Amino acid sequence: MNQLYKYLAASALLLSVSSCLQESESELDRVIARDDAILERYIENNQIAATKTQTGFYYEKITQNPAGAEIVNDDYVGVYFEIRSLDGQLIKSHMDETKEPILFKQSMDGIWPVVFAYSAGLSRVGEELMVYSPSYLAFGNYGYQQLILSNSNLVIRVKFAKKYTQAELKAREKQLILDYIEANDLEGFEEISDGIYRRIVDEGDTEKAVSANSSIVVFDFELFQLGETTSTFSSTPTSRPSVTIGTSGALPFLDQGLRGVRQDAVVEVLAYSFAAYDRSIQIIPSDIREDLYLKGEQIDLVRPFTPVLFKATVWSVL
């Protein structure tokens, strides 16, 4: 296997029932029955006028917007939200509308907990819902410190603030990159492909051939999420990744960033997510992304809709 993917292309799909969240069929049936009973009692005891869906969660629209655009599969959506356990413990709040909403792609593998996607499918832009979710549509049996207790049923207030086009999101990330270049007084970056900016720090061995289609480029690297000083990924001398230039499986920022370079070259690449991790799933709250990854979930450590900074030294061009 191309070593590239061991570092940089873990699947963006986090199944709602995967390794640390798996249940046997009989156990899952028991969990569903338990959570359904708990939520039903909660709704009745608190006299909540909520509608139950076929998938198992309840919702009530506290703000309706009949004129708002419907949210359909593959839409890019921005949301504000507050998540609490049934006993009122705050898990995460992002309700300050002076800040950018949290972005996700509307699909079952675009956001986790998956109940966000289910509730989006019932909503229009501008609407605000109270969602009462069973654990099997939320965090399952996953727990994180004192923030998230396993098998937690949730109360989620969510506002579907805006829909975006892909062109708008690409422009947003390009501007983030340009602002980063200006703020850090970086010189020499050129846009070599849409959303991919590169500078050659060292041309390397000028007597060697440059990489082209079908070249195998072996390299050392560090990869950062834009603005962060600690790398998300990095190589080691005992295990270096490689990429074959011009192949359909290569991530665009690597294919373009390592094209036309020589052995010993040092390059830096800034790229928007659509040329890097465009299938990374949105994890709410983001605090748990690394913990899920370390527990073996098949997710990218890089957040979605986030540009990356890639620093590489070319080890060889074959």
C-alpha distance (Angstrom), angle and dihedral (degrees) to the residues before:
residue distance angle dihedral
M1 . . .
N2 3.79 . .
Q3 3.81 103.6 .
L4 3.80 89.4 -137.9
Y5 3.75 92.1 81.6
K6 3.78 94.3 53.3
Y7 3.79 86.8 66.3
L8 3.74 110.3 23.4
A9 3.79 114.2 22.7
A10 3.79 111.0 49.1
S11 3.79 109.7 155.7
A12 3.79 114.3 -84.1
L13 3.78 90.5 -145.1
L14 3.78 117.2 105.3
L15 3.79 107.1 -176.5
S16 3.76 114.9 -142.3
V17 3.80 86.1 -126.7
S18 3.80 108.5 37.9
S19 3.78 139.6 133.2
C20 3.80 104.9 -46.5
L21 3.81 90.6 25.8
Q22 3.79 98.2 48.8
E23 3.74 122.4 127.7
S24 3.78 129.6 -177.1
E25 3.80 114.1 -110.8
S26 3.81 92.8 -104.3
E27 3.81 91.9 45.0
L28 3.79 91.1 49.6
D29 3.81 90.2 51.7
R30 3.79 88.9 52.7
V31 3.82 92.0 48.9
I32 3.80 91.9 49.2
A33 3.82 92.1 50.1
R34 3.82 91.7 47.0
D35 3.81 95.1 48.2
D36 3.79 93.6 43.9
A37 3.81 90.0 54.1
I38 3.82 92.9 46.9
L39 3.80 93.1 49.6
E40 3.78 93.2 45.2
R41 3.82 90.8 54.2
Y42 3.81 91.0 45.7
I43 3.80 92.2 52.2
E44 3.80 92.7 46.7
N45 3.82 96.3 43.7
N46 3.80 92.1 50.2
Q47 3.82 93.7 42.2
I48 3.80 91.9 -127.4
A49 3.81 115.8 174.8
A50 3.81 94.2 -141.8
T51 3.79 131.5 148.7
K52 3.79 118.9 -127.8
T53 3.80 116.8 -137.3
Q54 3.79 127.3 -147.0
T55 3.81 89.8 -112.0
G56 3.81 91.3 61.1
F57 3.81 108.0 -102.4
Y58 3.81 128.3 108.5
Y59 3.78 126.3 -137.2
E60 3.77 142.1 179.7
K61 3.79 125.8 -168.1
I62 3.78 108.8 -129.7
T63 3.80 92.4 176.0
Q64 3.78 120.1 30.7
N65 3.79 126.4 -165.0
P66 3.81 110.4 -178.2
A67 3.81 90.2 176.7
G68 3.79 93.1 55.0
A69 3.79 122.1 106.7
E70 3.80 116.0 -94.6
I71 3.79 117.1 -113.7
V72 3.79 111.4 -125.7
N73 3.78 136.1 174.0
D74 3.82 115.5 -61.6
D75 3.81 93.8 17.2
Y76 3.79 116.5 138.7
V77 3.79 107.1 -125.7
G78 3.80 136.3 -172.0
V79 3.81 118.5 -151.4
Y80 3.79 141.6 -176.6
F81 3.78 116.6 -155.1
E82 3.77 150.4 164.8
I83 3.81 121.4 -151.8
R84 3.80 123.5 -161.0
S85 3.77 135.6 166.1
L86 3.81 117.5 -115.3
D87 3.80 89.8 -97.3
G88 3.81 90.8 57.2
Q89 3.81 101.2 -101.9
L90 3.80 109.9 151.3
I91 3.81 112.8 -124.4
K92 3.81 100.8 171.6
S93 3.79 137.4 -17.2
H94 3.78 128.0 -165.5
M95 3.80 102.6 162.9
D96 3.82 100.8 126.2
E97 3.79 103.1 114.8
T98 3.80 92.3 -166.5
K99 3.81 84.1 74.6
E100 3.77 127.5 68.6
P101 3.81 113.8 -89.0
I102 3.79 120.7 -113.7
L103 3.80 109.0 -94.8
F104 3.78 129.0 -140.1
K105 3.78 140.5 158.5
Q106 3.79 111.6 -114.5
S107 3.80 106.5 -115.0
M108 3.78 139.0 97.4
D109 3.80 89.7 -95.8
G110 3.80 96.3 40.7
I111 3.80 100.8 77.6
W112 3.81 139.2 19.1
P113 3.00 130.0 -121.9
V114 3.78 85.1 50.4
V115 3.82 92.6 -147.1
F116 3.83 86.6 81.1
A117 3.80 89.4 63.9
Y118 3.80 93.1 45.2
S119 3.81 92.0 50.8
A120 3.82 92.3 45.5
G121 3.79 88.4 58.6
L122 3.80 88.6 61.7
S123 3.78 95.2 48.0
R124 3.77 146.1 77.5
V125 3.78 128.0 -144.9
G126 3.80 110.0 -81.1
E127 3.80 95.0 27.3
E128 3.79 123.5 123.6
L129 3.79 123.0 -153.3
M130 3.76 139.1 -171.0
V131 3.79 106.5 -141.9
Y132 3.79 124.5 -165.7
S133 3.77 107.3 -161.6
P134 3.80 132.4 -170.7
S135 3.79 115.4 -133.4
Y136 3.81 92.1 -109.4
L137 3.83 89.0 66.7
A138 3.80 92.2 40.4
F139 3.82 128.4 39.3
G140 3.83 97.4 -29.0
N141 3.78 111.4 -158.8
Y142 3.80 91.8 -24.7
G143 3.79 116.4 121.4
Y144 3.79 132.3 -175.9
Q145 3.79 121.8 -163.0
Q146 3.83 108.7 -69.8
L147 3.80 92.8 -39.3
I148 3.79 98.4 77.9
L149 3.79 123.6 23.7
S150 3.79 116.9 -157.5
N151 3.81 117.7 -101.4
S152 3.82 91.5 19.9
N153 3.77 119.7 165.8
L154 3.80 110.1 -148.0
V155 3.78 143.8 -145.2
I156 3.81 109.4 -149.8
R157 3.77 126.8 -174.1
V158 3.79 107.5 -162.1
K159 3.79 133.8 176.9
F160 3.78 119.3 -164.4
A161 3.78 97.0 -146.0
K162 3.78 106.4 173.8
K163 3.79 148.9 -8.4
Y164 3.78 120.7 -135.7
T165 3.76 134.4 -160.1
Q166 3.78 118.1 -130.1
A167 3.81 88.3 -115.6
E168 3.82 90.2 57.2
L169 3.80 92.1 50.6
K170 3.79 92.6 47.0
A171 3.80 89.7 51.2
R172 3.83 89.5 48.5
E173 3.80 92.6 54.6
K174 3.79 93.6 43.0
Q175 3.78 88.4 55.6
L176 3.81 90.5 48.8
I177 3.81 88.5 54.7
L178 3.81 93.9 46.9
D179 3.81 90.6 47.8
Y180 3.81 89.7 50.4
I181 3.81 91.7 50.9
E182 3.80 91.4 49.8
A183 3.82 95.6 43.7
N184 3.81 91.6 51.8
D185 3.82 96.2 40.8
L186 3.79 91.4 -123.7
E187 3.78 116.3 175.0
G188 3.77 132.4 -164.5
F189 3.80 100.8 36.0
E190 3.80 114.4 138.5
E191 3.80 128.1 -177.9
I192 3.81 101.5 -116.3
S193 3.82 95.1 172.8
D194 3.79 134.6 2.3
G195 3.80 107.1 -56.8
I196 3.82 93.7 -6.5
Y197 3.81 118.5 110.2
R198 3.80 122.2 -176.1
R199 3.76 139.9 -179.1
I200 3.79 126.8 -171.7
V201 3.80 107.5 -135.3
D202 3.82 93.3 179.1
E203 3.81 125.3 9.4
G204 3.80 91.9 -147.8
D205 3.80 124.7 -152.2
T206 3.81 104.1 -1.3
E207 3.80 90.9 -165.2
K208 3.80 90.7 65.1
A209 3.81 125.6 84.1
V210 3.79 119.8 -101.6
S211 3.80 121.3 -115.3
A212 3.80 116.8 -96.2
N213 3.81 138.2 160.0
S214 3.83 111.0 -32.4
S215 3.82 92.9 14.2
I216 3.79 114.6 135.3
V217 3.78 109.6 -138.1
V218 3.81 117.6 -162.4
F219 3.78 114.6 -165.1
D220 3.78 149.5 167.1
F221 3.79 114.7 -129.5
E222 3.76 152.7 170.1
L223 3.80 121.5 -152.5
F224 3.81 123.9 -159.9
Q225 3.76 134.0 -176.1
L226 3.78 105.5 -120.5
G227 3.79 112.5 -79.8
E228 3.81 95.9 10.6
T229 3.80 121.7 117.7
T230 3.81 97.5 -158.2
S231 3.78 115.1 74.8
T232 3.79 119.2 -118.9
F233 3.80 92.5 -153.7
S234 3.78 134.4 9.9
S235 3.79 136.6 171.7
T236 3.80 128.7 -122.0
P237 3.82 129.3 -139.5
T238 3.80 89.9 -113.1
S239 3.79 95.6 53.5
R240 3.79 119.9 31.3
P241 3.81 122.4 176.8
S242 3.78 124.0 -130.2
V243 3.78 138.1 -159.9
T244 3.79 130.5 -157.6
I245 3.79 107.8 -136.4
G246 3.79 116.4 -125.6
T247 3.80 98.5 16.4
S248 3.78 121.2 132.1
G249 3.80 93.0 -124.6
A250 3.80 96.3 58.2
L251 3.79 118.2 106.4
P252 3.84 106.4 -112.8
F253 3.81 96.3 -124.7
L254 3.81 89.7 54.4
D255 3.78 95.7 42.1
Q256 3.80 92.1 50.6
G257 3.79 97.8 33.4
L258 3.81 94.1 53.1
R259 3.79 96.2 39.8
G260 3.80 116.8 108.8
V261 3.82 95.4 15.3
R262 3.81 131.3 126.4
Q263 3.78 135.4 -138.4
D264 3.83 111.7 -72.5
A265 3.80 92.0 19.1
V266 3.80 117.3 145.0
V267 3.81 115.2 -146.6
E268 3.77 137.3 175.0
V269 3.80 122.9 -157.1
L270 3.79 130.2 -168.8
A271 3.80 112.8 -166.6
Y272 3.77 138.0 171.6
S273 3.80 117.6 -120.6
F274 3.80 93.4 -104.5
A275 3.82 87.5 68.9
A276 3.79 92.8 41.7
Y277 3.82 125.8 21.0
D278 3.78 102.1 4.4
R279 3.82 92.3 147.2
S280 3.79 97.1 50.9
I281 3.79 110.5 130.4
Q282 3.80 121.3 -123.5
I283 3.81 109.3 -116.6
I284 3.81 119.2 -159.3
P285 2.96 117.2 -128.7
S286 3.81 95.6 26.2
D287 3.83 89.2 -152.1
I288 3.80 90.2 80.5
R289 3.82 99.0 51.6
E290 3.80 95.8 94.7
D291 3.80 92.4 43.3
L292 3.81 91.3 53.0
Y293 3.80 90.1 48.2
L294 3.79 92.1 50.4
K295 3.80 89.6 49.5
G296 3.80 88.9 59.5
E297 3.80 102.6 -98.7
Q298 3.79 111.6 152.9
I299 3.79 98.3 -119.4
D300 3.78 135.4 123.2
L301 3.78 116.1 -105.6
V302 3.80 88.3 -144.6
R303 3.80 112.0 88.6
P304 3.81 118.5 -122.9
F305 3.82 120.2 -102.7
T306 3.80 89.5 24.2
P307 3.84 124.5 122.7
V308 3.79 118.5 -131.5
L309 3.80 136.0 -141.2
F310 3.81 113.0 -144.4
K311 3.81 121.4 -168.7
A312 3.80 117.4 -171.6
T313 3.78 141.6 173.4
V314 3.79 113.2 -157.9
W315 3.78 111.0 -126.7
S316 3.77 97.4 -176.3
V317 3.80 143.9 -16.5
L318 3.80 113.3 -144.8
